[in-house]
Amino acid sequence: MFNQLRNIDTAFKHIRLFSIVIIISNLILCCYLIYSCLHSIGDAQKKVYVIANSKLLEATATSREAFLGIEVKDHVKTFHYNFYTLAPDELVIQKNITRALYLADVSAKDEYDNLKESGYYSSVIAANISQELITDSVTVNLDKSPYQFVFFGRLKIIRSTSILTRSIITTGNIRMTTPSDNNVHGMLIEKWAIIENKDLTTQKR
């Protein structure tokens, strides 16, 4: 009788231990499955599908900080290209300058006003001069905001008889603002200053 009770008690302990192991294993498995599902959902939410030319393309969302340096450099390049690239056409000049001024503060507007008052744009039109800006490099300090940049480029001034190449070096700060149709990166150039604007070479045509 006692042996039977002892055997039942031992069997009960084994069954209880086995049940506890099964329950703990199920809990661990459930937690893993929940974690895996949440992780998969998070990855799926980072993916964006874009339709272009009747093709479905997959884009992955990342933090802006990962590509901030690229964005700042593109903003600086775009501003300088629009500000310095001119044609002997008043409408083209006004269009490019307007695009540039959306990307910078009053420091760029002041430089534009100075050039306009000195008759620079009028002489471009009168002499059929074309200007083309070539970007050499842009350095950006992303350690602290506002981000300071230095732009290095060459300006080709194409006249009917010659091509003058000038060195352009400028500096300024980048302040983050709200993106818009006219300012897609949502950045503003502040305290823009021209450090160097000197002749390099003159080539006859």
C-alpha positions in Angstrom: 0.0 0.0 0.0 2.7 2.4 1.0 4.8 1.5 -2.0 1.8 2.2 -4.2 1.3 5.6 -2.5 5.0 6.3 -2.9 4.9 5.4 -6.5 1.9 7.6 -7.1 3.6 10.5 -5.3 6.8 10.0 -7.4 4.7 9.8 -10.6 2.9 12.9 -9.6 6.2 14.8 -9.0 7.4 13.6 -12.4 4.2 14.7 -14.1 4.3 18.1 -12.3 7.9 18.6 -13.3 7.2 17.6 -16.8 4.2 20.0 -16.9 6.3 22.9 -15.6 8.9 22.3 -18.2 6.3 22.1 -20.9 4.7 25.4 -19.7 8.0 27.2 -19.4 9.0 26.0 -22.9 5.7 27.2 -24.3 6.1 30.6 -22.7 9.7 30.9 -24.1 8.4 29.8 -27.6 5.5 32.3 -27.4 7.8 35.2 -26.4 10.2 34.3 -29.2 7.3 34.2 -31.7 5.9 37.5 -30.5 9.4 39.1 -30.7 9.9 37.7 -34.2 6.5 39.0 -35.4 7.1 42.5 -34.0 10.6 42.5 -35.6 9.2 41.5 -38.9 6.4 44.0 -38.7 8.9 46.7 -37.9 11.0 45.8 -40.9 8.0 45.7 -43.1 7.0 49.2 -42.0 10.4 50.5 -43.0 9.8 49.5 -46.6 8.1 51.7 -49.1 7.0 50.6 -52.5 7.1 53.1 -55.3 5.6 52.8 -58.8 7.8 54.3 -61.5 7.5 53.7 -65.2 4.9 50.9 -64.5 7.5 49.1 -62.3 7.2 48.4 -58.6 10.3 49.5 -56.8 11.1 48.9 -53.1 12.6 51.7 -51.0 13.8 51.3 -47.4 13.3 54.0 -44.8 16.3 55.0 -42.8 17.1 57.8 -40.3 17.9 61.2 -41.7 21.1 61.4 -39.8 22.6 58.5 -41.9 22.5 60.7 -45.0 22.6 64.2 -43.5 26.0 65.0 -44.9 24.9 64.0 -48.4 21.8 66.2 -48.0 23.8 69.2 -46.8 26.3 68.9 -49.6 23.5 68.6 -52.2 21.8 71.7 -50.8 25.0 73.7 -50.9 25.8 72.6 -54.4 22.2 73.4 -55.6 22.3 76.9 -54.1 25.7 77.7 -55.7 24.7 76.3 -59.1 21.6 78.4 -59.3 23.2 81.5 -58.0 26.2 81.4 -60.3 25.0 79.7 -63.4 23.7 82.5 -65.7 22.7 83.0 -69.3 22.4 86.2 -71.4 18.6 86.1 -70.8 16.9 88.1 -68.1 14.2 85.5 -67.5 16.8 82.7 -67.0 18.8 84.9 -64.6 15.7 85.7 -62.6 14.6 82.1 -62.5 17.9 80.8 -61.3 18.4 83.5 -58.7 14.9 83.0 -57.4 15.6 79.3 -56.9 18.8 80.1 -55.1 17.3 82.7 -52.8 14.8 80.1 -51.5 17.8 78.1 -50.2 19.5 80.9 -48.2 18.9 83.8 -45.9 19.3 87.5 -46.4 23.1 87.2 -46.8 22.6 85.8 -50.3 19.9 88.4 -51.1 22.4 91.1 -50.1 25.0 89.7 -52.4 22.5 89.5 -55.2 21.4 93.2 -54.6 25.0 94.3 -54.7 25.6 92.6 -58.0 22.4 93.9 -59.5 23.1 97.5 -58.4 26.6 97.4 -59.8 25.1 96.4 -63.2 26.6 92.9 -63.3 23.6 91.1 -64.6 22.9 93.9 -67.2 26.5 93.4 -68.5 26.0 89.7 -68.7 22.9 90.2 -70.9 24.5 93.0 -73.0 27.7 91.2 -73.7 26.1 87.8 -74.3 28.0 86.2 -71.5 27.3 82.7 -70.1 28.4 81.5 -66.7 28.8 77.9 -65.7 29.7 76.7 -62.2 31.7 73.6 -61.6 31.7 72.2 -58.1 35.1 70.8 -56.9 34.2 69.9 -53.4 32.1 70.7 -50.3 33.3 70.2 -46.8 30.8 70.1 -43.9 31.2 70.0 -40.1 28.4 67.9 -38.7 29.7 67.9 -35.1 27.3 70.7 -34.0 24.3 72.6 -35.4 24.2 74.9 -37.3 26.5 72.9 -39.6 29.3 74.9 -41.1 30.3 74.3 -44.7 33.0 75.5 -47.1 32.4 75.4 -50.9 35.1 75.0 -53.5 34.3 75.5 -57.1 35.3 77.1 -60.4 33.3 79.6 -62.4 33.6 79.5 -66.2 32.7 82.9 -67.7 32.2 82.3 -71.5 32.5 85.4 -73.6 32.5 85.7 -77.4 36.3 85.9 -77.6 37.5 84.1 -74.4 36.7 81.8 -71.5 37.7 83.1 -68.1 38.0 80.6 -65.2 37.6 81.9 -61.7 38.1 80.3 -58.3 35.1 80.4 -56.0 35.4 79.6 -52.3 32.5 80.4 -50.0 31.5 79.6 -46.4 28.3 79.6 -44.3 26.1 77.7 -41.9 23.2 75.3 -42.5 20.1 75.7 -40.3 17.4 73.0 -40.5 13.9 74.3 -41.4 10.7 72.9 -42.9 10.9 71.2 -46.3 8.8 72.7 -49.1 8.4 72.6 -52.9 11.0 75.3 -53.2 13.3 73.9 -50.5 13.1 70.1 -50.7 15.9 69.4 -48.1 14.4 71.8 -45.5 17.7 73.6 -45.0 18.7 77.3 -45.0 22.1 78.7 -45.7 23.0 81.4 -43.2 25.8 83.9 -42.9 26.9 83.1 -46.5 30.2 84.8 -47.3 32.5 84.7 -50.3 36.1 84.0 -49.2 37.7 83.9 -52.7 36.7 85.0 -56.2 39.8 85.4 -58.3 40.9 84.7 -61.9 42.7 81.5 -62.6 43.1 81.2 -66.4 42.0 82.9 -69.6 41.5 80.9 -72.7 41.0 82.5 -76.2 38.2 81.1 -78.3 
